[in-house]
Amino acid sequence: MPVSKHGYHARDMSDDPQNDPAINSVEDYHQRSKHSLQKYARGPDTLDWNAQPDPFRSYAGTVRYKLPLSARQIATPYPDLFHPGRVEAAAITLESIAALFELSMGLSSWKVYGATRWALRNNPSSGNLHPTESYIVFPGDAALPAGVYHYHVYAHSLEHRCEPEDTESFKQTFADNSFLIGLSSIHWREAWKYGERAYRYCQHDVGHAIACFRYAAATLGWQVRLLDTCSDEHITGILGLYRTSDYTDVESEAPDAILQISCGNQDANTDNTKQAEVLSDMLASGHWHGCASRLSSHHFEHWNVIEEITQYCQKPVSPIENVLPESKPILSECSTQLDASFVIRKRRSAQSFDGSSIMPLFTLYRLLDCLLPRITVPPFDVLSWQPRVHLVVFIHRVDGLKPGLYALPRSEQGEILLRKNLREQFDWSRPAICPEWLPLHHLISAKSQKAARTLSCHQNIASDSALCISMLAEFENTIKDAPWRYRQLFWEAGMIGQSLYLEAEAANISGTGIGCFFDDAVHETLGINNTALQSIYSFTVGTAIRDTRLVSLPPYSHLEELRGS
Ligand SMILES: Cc1cc2nc3c(=O)[nH]c(=O)nc-3n(C[C@H](O)[C@H](O)[C@H](O)COP(=O)(O)O)c2cc1C
């Protein structure tokens, strides 16, 4: 493969998809990272606790800008997030940027159990390992000079990684009242525990992080767009991830995504490739500071397949997708009176459910309605593509719905695929009471708790809840055209997960993402016997039982000591 500026491989496009090494590599990785009833995907035999990765990366040698703890002051009601125009846009200041980071990637609490203490965050993460790092690329103002900054989660501070040489030209590359957020992943953090399947979990976490930024921005009345045309090489250039001297002998970061955040309207059809290219070039001659911290003292195990799939899933520059919006009525009102900032900060993964509470029908319909893309409603307004992830819902306990399996295709194309590939015996009838625009279909009546638990690696959280969701991705069609979109399937699933987490919190119930499931057993249950659709994530929602053995401590009491104030 030809190699470009930052060591990026231009994709070797072949006319024959069967001989395309990138497509083959994605197919191989997907197959070998499946868990099955007979055996789990390859991972470490035992956990090497001495090599447990540090959850907080820092860049020594950078100037740090301390962020205020401003999230609590945001009084935006949660229901207003979903109604464009109801939230007046906040000015872009250090306080509002601080709130954006706190409500997306910031800490939510510390948990203590015996002698063990660990931090939890507003964004969830498989195994609480947090592979996602975040950056801001800022045009500059009186409080925060121009440049690239890494968000140091523990210190709630921005580390100034790069100052552009020519700040005026740098500023001019940004649209009015906007800045960029960059995301990257340290795959090692997940691989340490989960081995080969870890790459998938990192991608889920990116999806959760994108949705977290979207919801946090919505509390401030801001718009967010994923810049989907620019390449990984651009992202690497902008965030400085190619600078080997800053990552000597430490875990590398893989580029994920760039989000444009605007205080004001955004044009969804602008191609930002030029901006990304100019920024990447400009920052190459900027003044870079700092060296990344090492996360584990040693790595005895190497998961080469993760490096391989990372190479083959590198995103090239891609054309803008012109998605025709489907017309749907506005989202049904949410009944909570809570502030969005409170809902976001109280989000927790349930570790067990009560096995008895019944979910009201209107709660289910609101949960599902939120997952349909609407062009001006968070979080799916961030994406510029038609939905490629659809749902099968195992209904255990919902008032007024027969227990069993139900399908929620998230697009017309999705419904065609599901009807074609799911079990022939499924009846595809509409529930007697269901909003006309909600494409929910009854497939089969059955007591589905036991099946949900078995399919979810025998986890009780899948059966003791009110419902459990399997997310089915349009796998074959997606990777045949663009193998790197494999990652985006998981991002979309992660965004669905984040939406479910927050909606559950708003309804005073709880959710949990389920990355551990037996892939092909899910397919068999649903009658899927090819790779047109593949199960990529599961999610469970119900009434949680809190673990009273854990003590909760506030998220930022360490800051006073750290900042010496
Ligand atoms: C992609 C993903 C997969 C997850 N898979 C599971 C799972 O299989 N079982 C489980 O009990 N929790 C699972 N979780 C929940 C995480 O363990 C949880 O997010 C993490 O411990 C942090 O806790 P918090 O969500 O309360 O912040 C998953 C979370 C994510 C984001």
The ligand as an SDF file (V2000), in Angstrom:
LIG
                    3D

 31 33  0  0  0  0  0  0  0  0999 V2000
  -19.4940   -0.3340   25.1250 C   0  0  0  0  0  0  0  0  0  0  0  0
  -19.9140   -0.7390   26.5120 C   0  0  0  0  0  0  0  0  0  0  0  0
  -20.0640   -2.0750   26.8240 C   0  0  0  0  0  0  0  0  0  0  0  0
  -20.4420   -2.4580   28.1080 C   0  0  0  0  0  0  0  0  0  0  0  0
  -20.6530   -3.7880   28.3850 N   0  0  0  0  0  0  0  0  0  0  0  0
  -21.0900   -4.1660   29.6090 C   0  0  0  0  0  0  0  0  0  0  0  0
  -21.4100   -5.5270   29.8700 C   0  0  0  0  0  0  0  0  0  0  0  0
  -21.3280   -6.4010   29.0050 O   0  0  0  0  0  0  0  0  0  0  0  0
  -21.8280   -5.8380   31.1440 N   0  0  0  0  0  0  0  0  0  0  0  0
  -21.9490   -4.8870   32.1310 C   0  0  0  0  0  0  0  0  0  0  0  0
  -22.3280   -5.2270   33.2670 O   0  0  0  0  0  0  0  0  0  0  0  0
  -21.6570   -3.5800   31.8890 N   0  0  0  0  0  0  0  0  0  0  0  0
  -21.2450   -3.2060   30.6540 C   0  0  0  0  0  0  0  0  0  0  0  0
  -21.0000   -1.8760   30.3840 N   0  0  0  0  0  0  0  0  0  0  0  0
  -21.1320   -0.8650   31.4510 C   0  0  0  0  0  0  0  0  0  0  0  0
  -19.7550   -0.4120   31.9300 C   0  0  0  0  0  0  0  0  0  0  0  0
  -19.1870   -1.4150   32.7240 O   0  0  0  0  0  0  0  0  0  0  0  0
  -19.8750    0.9250   32.6690 C   0  0  0  0  0  0  0  0  0  0  0  0
  -20.1490    1.9240   31.7130 O   0  0  0  0  0  0  0  0  0  0  0  0
  -18.5940    1.2960   33.4140 C   0  0  0  0  0  0  0  0  0  0  0  0
  -18.3610    0.4120   34.4500 O   0  0  0  0  0  0  0  0  0  0  0  0
  -18.6650    2.6950   33.9720 C   0  0  0  0  0  0  0  0  0  0  0  0
  -19.7670    2.8310   34.8260 O   0  0  0  0  0  0  0  0  0  0  0  0
  -20.8650    3.9520   34.5550 P   0  0  0  0  0  0  0  0  0  0  0  0
  -21.5120    3.6320   33.2200 O   0  0  0  0  0  0  0  0  0  0  0  0
  -21.8190    3.8490   35.7020 O   0  0  0  0  0  0  0  0  0  0  0  0
  -20.1500    5.2680   34.4660 O   0  0  0  0  0  0  0  0  0  0  0  0
  -20.6470   -1.4790   29.1030 C   0  0  0  0  0  0  0  0  0  0  0  0
  -20.5000   -0.1330   28.7930 C   0  0  0  0  0  0  0  0  0  0  0  0
  -20.1470    0.2430   27.5120 C   0  0  0  0  0  0  0  0  0  0  0  0
  -20.0280    1.7060   27.1860 C   0  0  0  0  0  0  0  0  0  0  0  0
  1  2  1  0
  2  3  1  0
  2 30  2  0
  3  4  2  0
  4  5  1  0
  4 28  1  0
  5  6  2  0
  6  7  1  0
  6 13  1  0
  7  8  2  0
  7  9  1  0
  9 10  1  0
 10 11  2  0
 10 12  1  0
 12 13  2  0
 13 14  1  0
 14 15  1  0
 14 28  1  0
 15 16  1  0
 16 17  1  0
 16 18  1  0
 18 19  1  0
 18 20  1  0
 20 21  1  0
 20 22  1  0
 22 23  1  0
 23 24  1  0
 24 25  2  0
 24 26  1  0
 24 27  1  0
 28 29  2  0
 29 30  1  0
 30 31  1  0
M  END
$$$$
